Amino acid sequence: MFSQDEVDCALSLLDETFADPEQPDPYRFVVAADVEDAALVLGYACFGTTPLTHGTCDLYWIAVDPALHGGGIGRVLFDEVARVLRADGQHQLVIETSSRADYEPTRAFYLRVGCVEEARVRDFYSRGDDKVFYVRRLATS
Ligand SMILES: CC(C)(COP(=O)(O)OP(=O)(O)OC[C@H]1O[C@@H](n2cnc3c(N)ncnc32)[C@H](O)[C@@H]1OP(=O)(O)O)[C@@H](O)C(=O)NCCC(=O)NCCS
């Protein structure tokens, strides 16, 4: 699913965060692990506050072991991100993804977990490959 550049980018966020865990406003991670082997990562999500906003956050990455897709782990991760941010007083989570056909399951996932498609930038990633913005509102009332 991900290109090598995307994998490198995702890993660099981990490296950057754990190299300096005390930094202000770091990237944050939620990890799904095997009940019997906590070192066995089944999926994870990376998120953080959006600079220069008040209450808006970004979901940078969410990924589940392909062998476990459709098993509910993605929803658990997403709901936990939403719970943590809501508890922090944040009001919305923004997600950017691709309009490519191979991202159709991902877009379906975002809709199922309560996101709405908010905007598109046509031909953003390349011609014919739009950037699609989803938003999940976090306010309870
Ligand atoms: C997107 C992803 C994280 C979803 O995780 P998952 O564990 O497969 O999702 P879940 O099983 O928790 O599904 C949650 C909901 O989304 C729906 N959904 C999941 N995959 C779907 C698909 N392929 N088509 C339609 N709906 C889908 C499920 O039906 C479920 O809805 P329900 O609970 O109302 O029945 C996972 O498929 C993945 O890692 N994809 C590749 C990486 C990626 O695209 N990441 C996002 C870009 S950064």
The ligand as an SDF file (V2000), in Angstrom:
LIG
                    3D

 48 50  0  0  0  0  0  0  0  0999 V2000
   -7.6710    1.5120    6.7960 C   0  0  0  0  0  0  0  0  0  0  0  0
   -7.3130    0.4660    7.8470 C   0  0  0  0  0  0  0  0  0  0  0  0
   -6.4600    1.1080    8.9310 C   0  0  0  0  0  0  0  0  0  0  0  0
   -8.6330   -0.0520    8.4720 C   0  0  0  0  0  0  0  0  0  0  0  0
   -8.3220   -0.9840    9.4910 O   0  0  0  0  0  0  0  0  0  0  0  0
   -9.1950   -2.3280    9.6450 P   0  0  0  0  0  0  0  0  0  0  0  0
   -8.7610   -2.9880   10.8910 O   0  0  0  0  0  0  0  0  0  0  0  0
   -9.1190   -3.0850    8.3800 O   0  0  0  0  0  0  0  0  0  0  0  0
  -10.6770   -1.7050    9.7960 O   0  0  0  0  0  0  0  0  0  0  0  0
  -11.8580   -2.2920   10.7080 P   0  0  0  0  0  0  0  0  0  0  0  0
  -11.9280   -3.7700   10.5430 O   0  0  0  0  0  0  0  0  0  0  0  0
  -11.7280   -1.7740   12.0950 O   0  0  0  0  0  0  0  0  0  0  0  0
  -13.1150   -1.6440   10.0210 O   0  0  0  0  0  0  0  0  0  0  0  0
  -13.7920   -0.5180   10.5910 C   0  0  0  0  0  0  0  0  0  0  0  0
  -14.9770   -0.1900    9.7170 C   0  0  0  0  0  0  0  0  0  0  0  0
  -14.5400    0.1550    8.4030 O   0  0  0  0  0  0  0  0  0  0  0  0
  -15.1570   -0.7090    7.4580 C   0  0  0  0  0  0  0  0  0  0  0  0
  -14.1730   -1.1410    6.4660 N   0  0  0  0  0  0  0  0  0  0  0  0
  -12.9210   -1.5940    6.7130 C   0  0  0  0  0  0  0  0  0  0  0  0
  -12.3510   -1.9670    5.5540 N   0  0  0  0  0  0  0  0  0  0  0  0
  -13.2990   -1.7890    4.5880 C   0  0  0  0  0  0  0  0  0  0  0  0
  -13.3230   -2.0400    3.1930 C   0  0  0  0  0  0  0  0  0  0  0  0
  -12.2710   -2.5920    2.5670 N   0  0  0  0  0  0  0  0  0  0  0  0
  -14.4350   -1.7220    2.4920 N   0  0  0  0  0  0  0  0  0  0  0  0
  -15.5260   -1.2080    3.1170 C   0  0  0  0  0  0  0  0  0  0  0  0
  -15.5490   -0.9520    4.4630 N   0  0  0  0  0  0  0  0  0  0  0  0
  -14.4550   -1.2510    5.1730 C   0  0  0  0  0  0  0  0  0  0  0  0
  -15.5720   -1.9420    8.2220 C   0  0  0  0  0  0  0  0  0  0  0  0
  -16.7060   -2.5690    7.6180 O   0  0  0  0  0  0  0  0  0  0  0  0
  -15.8950   -1.4030    9.5830 C   0  0  0  0  0  0  0  0  0  0  0  0
  -17.2190   -0.9110    9.6240 O   0  0  0  0  0  0  0  0  0  0  0  0
  -18.2540   -1.4910   10.7240 P   0  0  0  0  0  0  0  0  0  0  0  0
  -17.4740   -1.5510   12.0250 O   0  0  0  0  0  0  0  0  0  0  0  0
  -19.3190   -0.4780   10.7360 O   0  0  0  0  0  0  0  0  0  0  0  0
  -18.6320   -2.8180   10.2150 O   0  0  0  0  0  0  0  0  0  0  0  0
   -6.5830   -0.7490    7.2320 C   0  0  0  0  0  0  0  0  0  0  0  0
   -7.3870   -1.3250    6.2270 O   0  0  0  0  0  0  0  0  0  0  0  0
   -5.2170   -0.4390    6.6550 C   0  0  0  0  0  0  0  0  0  0  0  0
   -4.2110   -0.5490    7.3560 O   0  0  0  0  0  0  0  0  0  0  0  0
   -5.1650   -0.0630    5.3630 N   0  0  0  0  0  0  0  0  0  0  0  0
   -3.9150    0.1840    4.6930 C   0  0  0  0  0  0  0  0  0  0  0  0
   -3.2250    1.4110    5.1990 C   0  0  0  0  0  0  0  0  0  0  0  0
   -4.0260    2.6710    4.9440 C   0  0  0  0  0  0  0  0  0  0  0  0
   -4.7010    2.8440    3.9370 O   0  0  0  0  0  0  0  0  0  0  0  0
   -3.9290    3.5940    5.9170 N   0  0  0  0  0  0  0  0  0  0  0  0
   -4.5910    4.8830    5.8250 C   0  0  0  0  0  0  0  0  0  0  0  0
   -3.7930    5.8900    5.0860 C   0  0  0  0  0  0  0  0  0  0  0  0
   -2.5800    6.6230    6.1310 S   0  0  0  0  0  0  0  0  0  0  0  0
  1  2  1  0
  2  3  1  0
  2  4  1  0
  2 36  1  0
  4  5  1  0
  5  6  1  0
  6  7  2  0
  6  8  1  0
  6  9  1  0
  9 10  1  0
 10 11  2  0
 10 12  1  0
 10 13  1  0
 13 14  1  0
 14 15  1  0
 15 16  1  0
 15 30  1  0
 16 17  1  0
 17 18  1  0
 17 28  1  0
 18 19  1  0
 18 27  1  0
 19 20  2  0
 20 21  1  0
 21 22  1  0
 21 27  2  0
 22 23  1  0
 22 24  2  0
 24 25  1  0
 25 26  2  0
 26 27  1  0
 28 29  1  0
 28 30  1  0
 30 31  1  0
 31 32  1  0
 32 33  2  0
 32 34  1  0
 32 35  1  0
 36 37  1  0
 36 38  1  0
 38 39  2  0
 38 40  1  0
 40 41  1  0
 41 42  1  0
 42 43  1  0
 43 44  2  0
 43 45  1  0
 45 46  1  0
 46 47  1  0
 47 48  1  0
M  END
$$$$
